[in-house]
Amino acid sequence: MNKSSTKHGVSCAEVESIFSLKMAVPIGRQISPEVDEERLCVVGPAITGKFISVVFTLRDGRVRPISSRIASKKERRLYEEVRKALEGL
């Protein structure tokens, strides 16, 4: 069991599914605290139907999750706004 699963109730399979389902939207990148590698955040539905937020980095061409948790109301609202904007394209 990993920390996100224990602390936030998000499994590794759910984190992997947010990328494989191709429904996640980017909502930002970490600017504070300053870190050596760029950290990005996406929000989207997992295979279980939960909306989760995943902070990750790209390392050696691979997605490396740093943390994951259930998405906040604000993050879910941002998700809906971005999805609606993309539908109009």
BALOBA-1460 file (C-alpha; in Angstrom, 3 decimals):
// residues 89
<rec num="1" residu="m" x="0.000" y="0.000" z="0.000"/>
<rec num="2" residu="n" x="1.390" y="3.422" z="-0.900"/>
<rec num="3" residu="k" x="1.126" y="6.736" z="0.921"/>
<rec num="4" residu="s" x="-1.596" y="8.156" z="-1.357"/>
<rec num="5" residu="s" x="-3.683" y="5.046" z="-0.862"/>
<rec num="6" residu="t" x="-3.257" y="5.084" z="2.897"/>
<rec num="7" residu="k" x="-3.548" y="8.813" z="3.468"/>
<rec num="8" residu="h" x="-5.852" y="9.942" z="0.642"/>
<rec num="9" residu="g" x="-7.763" y="6.827" z="-0.432"/>
<rec num="10" residu="v" x="-6.370" y="6.777" z="-3.992"/>
<rec num="11" residu="s" x="-4.896" y="3.554" z="-5.358"/>
<rec num="12" residu="c" x="-2.063" y="3.105" z="-7.863"/>
<rec num="13" residu="a" x="-4.579" y="1.706" z="-10.371"/>
<rec num="14" residu="e" x="-6.677" y="4.875" z="-10.052"/>
<rec num="15" residu="v" x="-3.621" y="7.069" z="-10.638"/>
<rec num="16" residu="e" x="-2.639" y="5.054" z="-13.703"/>
<rec num="17" residu="s" x="-6.188" y="5.199" z="-15.031"/>
<rec num="18" residu="i" x="-6.368" y="8.989" z="-14.926"/>
<rec num="19" residu="f" x="-3.707" y="8.979" z="-17.665"/>
<rec num="20" residu="s" x="-4.895" y="5.927" z="-19.626"/>
<rec num="21" residu="l" x="-8.520" y="7.113" z="-19.863"/>
<rec num="22" residu="k" x="-7.288" y="10.340" z="-21.526"/>
<rec num="23" residu="m" x="-9.981" y="12.400" z="-19.772"/>
<rec num="24" residu="a" x="-7.678" y="14.351" z="-17.429"/>
<rec num="25" residu="v" x="-7.081" y="18.055" z="-17.883"/>
<rec num="26" residu="p" x="-4.040" y="20.066" z="-16.801"/>
<rec num="27" residu="i" x="-4.742" y="22.589" z="-14.071"/>
<rec num="28" residu="g" x="-1.299" y="23.950" z="-13.339"/>
<rec num="29" residu="r" x="2.273" y="23.503" z="-12.307"/>
<rec num="30" residu="q" x="3.979" y="23.860" z="-8.963"/>
<rec num="31" residu="i" x="5.792" y="27.136" z="-8.368"/>
<rec num="32" residu="s" x="6.185" y="26.982" z="-4.601"/>
<rec num="33" residu="p" x="8.131" y="25.568" z="-2.950"/>
<rec num="34" residu="e" x="10.789" y="25.690" z="-5.622"/>
<rec num="35" residu="v" x="11.985" y="22.238" z="-6.691"/>
<rec num="36" residu="d" x="14.650" y="20.926" z="-9.089"/>
<rec num="37" residu="e" x="12.204" y="19.390" z="-11.547"/>
<rec num="38" residu="e" x="8.953" y="20.712" z="-12.990"/>
<rec num="39" residu="r" x="5.840" y="19.413" z="-11.236"/>
<rec num="40" residu="l" x="2.536" y="19.397" z="-13.069"/>
<rec num="41" residu="c" x="-1.015" y="18.752" z="-11.907"/>
<rec num="42" residu="v" x="-3.907" y="17.095" z="-13.711"/>
<rec num="43" residu="v" x="-7.457" y="16.400" z="-12.578"/>
<rec num="44" residu="g" x="-9.815" y="13.825" z="-13.985"/>
<rec num="45" residu="p" x="-11.927" y="10.749" z="-13.456"/>
<rec num="46" residu="a" x="-10.378" y="7.450" z="-12.425"/>
<rec num="47" residu="i" x="-11.679" y="4.011" z="-13.428"/>
<rec num="48" residu="t" x="-13.633" y="3.947" z="-10.166"/>
<rec num="49" residu="g" x="-15.477" y="7.175" z="-10.972"/>
<rec num="50" residu="k" x="-13.616" y="9.169" z="-8.332"/>
<rec num="51" residu="f" x="-12.317" y="12.552" z="-9.433"/>
<rec num="52" residu="i" x="-8.669" y="12.725" z="-8.465"/>
<rec num="53" residu="s" x="-5.865" y="15.244" z="-8.575"/>
<rec num="54" residu="v" x="-2.399" y="13.968" z="-9.474"/>
<rec num="55" residu="v" x="0.841" y="15.906" z="-9.130"/>
<rec num="56" residu="f" x="3.583" y="14.383" z="-11.249"/>
<rec num="57" residu="t" x="6.862" y="15.023" z="-12.988"/>
<rec num="58" residu="l" x="8.301" y="13.728" z="-16.231"/>
<rec num="59" residu="r" x="11.500" y="11.829" z="-15.568"/>
<rec num="60" residu="d" x="13.452" y="9.959" z="-18.227"/>
<rec num="61" residu="g" x="10.471" y="10.246" z="-20.576"/>
<rec num="62" residu="r" x="8.081" y="8.644" z="-18.081"/>
<rec num="63" residu="v" x="5.293" y="9.990" z="-15.897"/>
<rec num="64" residu="r" x="6.381" y="9.846" z="-12.266"/>
<rec num="65" residu="p" x="3.484" y="10.499" z="-9.833"/>
<rec num="66" residu="i" x="4.446" y="12.490" z="-6.752"/>
<rec num="67" residu="s" x="1.095" y="12.667" z="-4.979"/>
<rec num="68" residu="s" x="-2.567" y="11.987" z="-5.567"/>
<rec num="69" residu="r" x="-5.767" y="12.694" z="-3.699"/>
<rec num="70" residu="i" x="-9.467" y="13.219" z="-4.193"/>
<rec num="71" residu="a" x="-9.956" y="16.435" z="-6.211"/>
<rec num="72" residu="s" x="-11.280" y="19.475" z="-4.351"/>
<rec num="73" residu="k" x="-14.507" y="21.240" z="-5.351"/>
<rec num="74" residu="k" x="-12.448" y="23.998" z="-6.957"/>
<rec num="75" residu="e" x="-10.431" y="21.456" z="-8.972"/>
<rec num="76" residu="r" x="-13.609" y="19.677" z="-10.130"/>
<rec num="77" residu="r" x="-15.066" y="23.037" z="-11.203"/>
<rec num="78" residu="l" x="-11.878" y="23.844" z="-13.147"/>
<rec num="79" residu="y" x="-12.075" y="20.420" z="-14.769"/>
<rec num="80" residu="e" x="-15.627" y="21.073" z="-15.975"/>
<rec num="81" residu="e" x="-14.702" y="24.539" z="-17.286"/>
<rec num="82" residu="v" x="-11.730" y="23.216" z="-19.260"/>
<rec num="83" residu="r" x="-13.694" y="20.244" z="-20.656"/>
<rec num="84" residu="k" x="-16.485" y="22.572" z="-21.842"/>
<rec num="85" residu="a" x="-13.951" y="24.911" z="-23.459"/>
<rec num="86" residu="l" x="-12.303" y="21.960" z="-25.247"/>
<rec num="87" residu="e" x="-15.654" y="20.697" z="-26.538"/>
<rec num="88" residu="g" x="-16.070" y="24.013" z="-28.346"/>
<rec num="89" residu="l" x="-12.881" y="23.511" z="-30.363"/>
